[in-house]
């Protein structure tokens, strides 16, 4: 068992550990490369692969996409109405413009 422990909080880093904290948090902000995304989709079951594609092409949050219904899609405007809850339960409604590729996902 290791004797080294790194604590994270909302305030300041532990003195002397600032660099390590910054490197750790930077890893949370990294994105998958195109090759990594392709491999993830290839390995996923068909429904999960469609869900991942929908997230990639719409920039929606997973909970927003999960709650989306067919009636939220506006074919004329090429938008998807997404609803999520913020803070104390207030609705956050956004419209995402979809790429042509994203529009084809519903036809599978």
C-alpha positions in Angstrom: 0.0 0.0 0.0 1.3 3.4 -1.0 2.1 6.0 1.6 1.5 8.9 -0.8 -1.9 10.5 -0.9 -3.0 13.4 -3.1 -6.1 15.4 -1.9 -8.2 17.6 -4.2 -10.5 20.3 -3.0 -12.2 23.4 -4.2 -9.8 25.7 -2.6 -6.0 25.8 -2.9 -3.7 22.9 -3.7 -1.7 21.4 -0.9 1.5 23.4 -0.7 4.2 21.8 -2.8 1.7 19.7 -4.8 0.4 22.4 -7.1 2.1 21.0 -10.2 0.8 17.5 -9.6 -2.7 18.8 -9.0 -2.6 20.8 -12.2 -1.4 17.8 -14.2 -4.1 15.6 -12.7 -6.9 18.0 -13.5 -5.6 18.6 -17.0 -6.2 14.9 -17.8 -9.9 15.4 -17.1 -10.1 18.1 -19.8 -8.6 16.0 -22.6 -10.6 14.7 -25.5 -10.6 11.5 -27.3 -8.7 11.5 -30.6 -10.6 10.6 -33.8 -9.0 7.2 -33.7 -10.0 6.6 -30.1 -13.6 7.7 -30.9 -13.7 5.3 -33.8 -12.4 2.4 -31.7 -14.9 3.1 -28.9 -17.8 3.1 -31.3 -16.5 -0.1 -33.0 -16.3 -1.9 -29.7 -19.7 -0.7 -28.4 -23.0 -2.6 -28.9 -25.2 -1.0 -31.6 -27.4 1.0 -29.3 -24.5 2.4 -27.3 -22.6 3.2 -30.5 -25.6 5.2 -31.8 -25.8 7.0 -28.5 -22.1 7.9 -28.6 -22.5 9.1 -32.2 -25.5 11.3 -31.2 -23.5 12.9 -28.5 -20.5 13.5 -30.8 -22.7 15.1 -33.5 -25.0 17.2 -31.3 -22.6 18.3 -28.5 -25.4 17.3 -26.1 -24.9 16.2 -22.5 -25.6 12.5 -21.9 -28.6 13.2 -19.7 -30.0 15.6 -22.3 -29.7 13.1 -25.1 -31.2 10.3 -22.9 -34.3 12.5 -22.3 -34.7 13.6 -25.9 -37.8 12.4 -27.8 -38.6 12.2 -31.5 -40.9 15.2 -31.1 -37.9 17.3 -29.9 -36.4 17.0 -33.4 -37.3 19.8 -35.9 -36.5 18.6 -39.4 -37.2 22.0 -41.0 -34.8 23.8 -38.7 -32.4 20.9 -38.3 -32.4 21.3 -34.5 -32.9 19.2 -31.5 -34.6 20.6 -28.4 -32.8 19.4 -25.3 -34.0 19.8 -21.7 -32.1 19.3 -18.5 -32.6 20.3 -14.9 -30.3 22.9 -13.3 -29.7 23.7 -9.7 -33.0 23.4 -7.8 -34.9 21.7 -10.5 -35.3 24.6 -12.9 -35.5 23.5 -16.6 -32.6 24.4 -18.9 -33.8 24.3 -22.6 -31.3 24.5 -25.5 -31.6 24.0 -29.2 -28.7 22.2 -30.8 -28.2 22.6 -34.6 -27.4 19.2 -36.0 -24.9 18.2 -38.6 -26.2 16.3 -41.7 -24.5 13.2 -40.3 -26.4 13.5 -37.0 -29.7 13.7 -38.8 -29.1 10.2 -40.3 -28.7 8.6 -36.9 -32.5 8.4 -36.4 -32.9 6.4 -39.5 -31.1 3.3 -38.2 
